[in-house]
Amino acid sequence: MTFPNIVQDLIDYFERLPGVGPKTAQRLVFYLLSFPDEELKNFGGLISGLKERTCLCENCKNISEETFCSVCKDSSRVRNQILVVASPLDVVALEKTDYNGHYHVLHGLIDPLSYIGPEDIYIESLLKRIKELIRDEVVPVEIVLATNASMEGESTAHFIQDLLRERYDSDKIVITRIGRGLPVGGDIEYADDNTLSRALDGRKEI
Amino acid sequence: MTFPNIVQDLIDYFERLPGVGPKTAQRLVFYLLSFPDEELKNFGGLISGLKERTCLCENCKNISEETFCSVCKDSSRVRNQILVVASPLDVVALEKTDYNGHYHVLHGLIDPLSYIGPEDIYIESLLKRIKELIRDEVVPVEIVLATNASMEGESTAHFIQDLLRERYDSDKIVITRIGRGLPVGGDIEYADDNTLSRALDGRKEI
C-alpha cells in the first residue's frame, strides 16, 4: 500500500523539517487533509512566497519585509551598540529583554569541519557598519559578541574579536562577550564544571 | 520586535498543526527560510493542491488520487472481508501486516460530547457496501471492527455491531473485533488492569 503521490511528496517535505520524523510527517499531512481547501491554499501560498516576500535587512541582515528592518529603522535605539548573533531566532529571544541597541545577524558560525569560513557569514558587512559608525564619530562602538557557548560560537567570537583589535584602537571600539554563569533557577549542584568555572570567573562585587 | 507579517502568518499556521507549539513553529519557519526558493514553491504548491488533487475512494473512503483507491482496485484481495477503521493512518499501519482483505474508513468515531453522531461518519456507505456484497452473494461477509480501544472507539464498534445484527442473519455476516491483550514485548508487570483483563478474556488454547 502506498500513499497517493501528492501525499507522499508532502510527507517527504515535512520529513526534511527539523525534529519531524516519518511518523510525525504522516500525522501532519493527514491532519492537513482536514483543513478546508481555502486554508490550505493560504498556507501553501505563504510557504511559496516566503522567500520572495522577505529579504535580509541591508544593515543588520535580520529577516525583514523591507530594505531595512524595524530595529534598524527605530531611531530611538542606541546607535553605537551592536549585538552580534548567529541567527534571526537569537534576535527574537534577545528582544524579550530590555536591550535597546542594534543587532548584527551573522547567519551561521565559522565551522571549518563543515567548510564554513569567515567569508561565508556576514562578517564583512559588520566591519562595514563599524567603519561607518567610526567615520560618523559615533564612538566608542560597543560590539557585544553573543554567539552560543559551543566550539563554533566561541571560535567565531574570537575571530571577530581579533579582527577588530587589529584594526581599531580601544578608544574607538569596546568588545564585550555576553555573561556566562549559572542560569536563573539553576542549581550549583547540577551545573557542569565548565559553567561553574565561567560563573566563578564572572563573579561580581555586590 | 515583531516578525515580518508573512513569517508571523506562517508561524500561526504551523502552530495549528498537532504537536507544534509556538517555539517549534518559529524554528520550522526560520528553517524554511534556508530552503531554496524553488523548493519552497514546490512545498507550498503541494499544500495548496492537497485537497484538489486527492479525494476519498468511492468504495472504502480512504484517501485516493483516483475514484477508487489502490486497495479497492486490487482484484487479488479477499472481497468479502472488510476491516473498519477510524482514519486513513490506521490503514497505513494495518497494511504493514499480511492482511489481504478490504478496508472501510469511517473518518471519525461516534462522540456525542463533540456532537459527532453516526450520520457524521461513513457508516451509511459501509452498509451500502455490505448490501451489495450480499446481493452479489459474496457471503458470509466478515466485518472486522478495528477502532481504537477508547470509549469512542468501543461505542462506535458497538453501534455498528448492533446495526448489522439487526439487519442480517449470521449466515450472511460475521462480525469480529481485533484482538486485545498484551502488546508484543509488553510486560505483565507494567500492563494496566484493563489490558490484563482483556488479555485473560482473549486467551487461546495452544
Contacts between the chains, C-beta under 8 A, distances in Angstrom:
chain1	res1	chain2	res2	distance
A	1	B	70	6.7
A	1	B	71	6.4
A	1	B	91	6.9
A	1	B	92	6.9
A	1	B	95	3.6
A	2	B	70	6.9
A	3	B	63	7.5
A	3	B	92	7.5
A	4	B	53	7.7
A	4	B	54	5.6
A	4	B	63	6.1
A	4	B	64	6.0
A	4	B	65	4.0
A	5	B	65	6.5
A	6	B	46	6.0
A	6	B	49	6.5
A	6	B	50	6.3
A	6	B	53	4.7
A	6	B	54	6.3
A	6	B	65	6.9
A	7	B	50	7.6
A	7	B	54	6.7
A	7	B	63	6.4
A	9	B	46	5.6
A	10	B	43	7.9
A	10	B	46	4.6
A	10	B	47	6.7
A	10	B	50	6.5
A	13	B	42	7.5
A	13	B	43	4.7
A	13	B	46	6.6
A	17	B	28	5.3
A	17	B	31	6.1
A	17	B	32	7.6
A	18	B	27	6.4
A	18	B	28	7.2
A	18	B	31	5.5
A	19	B	24	6.8
A	19	B	27	7.6
A	24	B	19	6.9
A	26	B	89	6.4
A	26	B	92	6.8
A	27	B	18	6.4
A	27	B	19	7.6
A	27	B	89	6.9
A	28	B	17	5.3
A	28	B	18	7.2
A	29	B	50	7.7
A	30	B	63	7.7
A	30	B	87	7.0
A	30	B	88	6.0
A	30	B	89	5.4
A	31	B	17	6.1
A	31	B	18	5.5
A	32	B	17	7.6
A	32	B	47	6.7
A	32	B	50	6.0
A	33	B	50	6.6
A	33	B	51	7.3
A	33	B	54	7.1
A	33	B	63	6.5
A	33	B	88	7.9
A	35	B	51	7.6
A	36	B	51	7.9
A	37	B	51	4.2
A	37	B	52	6.9
A	40	B	47	5.6
A	40	B	48	6.0
A	40	B	50	5.4
A	40	B	51	5.5
A	41	B	48	4.8
A	42	B	13	7.5
A	43	B	10	7.9
A	43	B	13	4.7
A	43	B	44	7.9
A	43	B	47	5.3
A	43	B	48	7.6
A	44	B	43	7.9
A	44	B	44	4.3
A	44	B	45	6.3
A	44	B	46	7.2
A	44	B	47	3.6
A	44	B	48	3.0
A	44	B	49	7.3
A	44	B	50	7.8
A	45	B	44	6.3
A	45	B	48	6.3
A	46	B	6	6.0
A	46	B	9	5.5
A	46	B	10	4.6
A	46	B	13	6.6
A	46	B	44	7.2
A	47	B	10	6.7
A	47	B	32	6.7
A	47	B	40	5.6
A	47	B	43	5.3
A	47	B	44	3.6
A	47	B	47	6.3
A	48	B	40	6.0
A	48	B	41	4.8
A	48	B	43	7.6
A	48	B	44	3.0
A	48	B	45	6.3
A	48	B	48	7.4
A	49	B	6	6.5
A	49	B	44	7.3
A	50	B	6	6.3
A	50	B	7	7.6
A	50	B	10	6.5
A	50	B	29	7.7
A	50	B	32	5.9
A	50	B	33	6.6
A	50	B	40	5.4
A	50	B	44	7.8
A	51	B	33	7.3
A	51	B	35	7.6
A	51	B	36	7.9
A	51	B	37	4.2
A	51	B	40	5.5
A	52	B	37	6.9
A	53	B	4	7.7
A	53	B	6	4.7
A	54	B	4	5.6
A	54	B	6	6.3
A	54	B	7	6.7
A	54	B	33	7.1
A	63	B	3	7.5
A	63	B	4	6.2
A	63	B	7	6.4
A	63	B	30	7.7
A	63	B	33	6.5
A	64	B	4	6.1
A	65	B	4	4.0
A	65	B	5	6.5
A	65	B	6	6.9
A	70	B	1	6.8
A	70	B	2	7.0
A	71	B	1	6.5
A	87	B	30	7.1
A	88	B	30	6.0
A	88	B	33	7.8
A	89	B	26	6.4
A	89	B	27	6.9
A	89	B	30	5.5
A	91	B	1	6.9
A	92	B	1	6.8
A	92	B	3	7.6
A	92	B	26	6.8
A	95	B	1	3.6
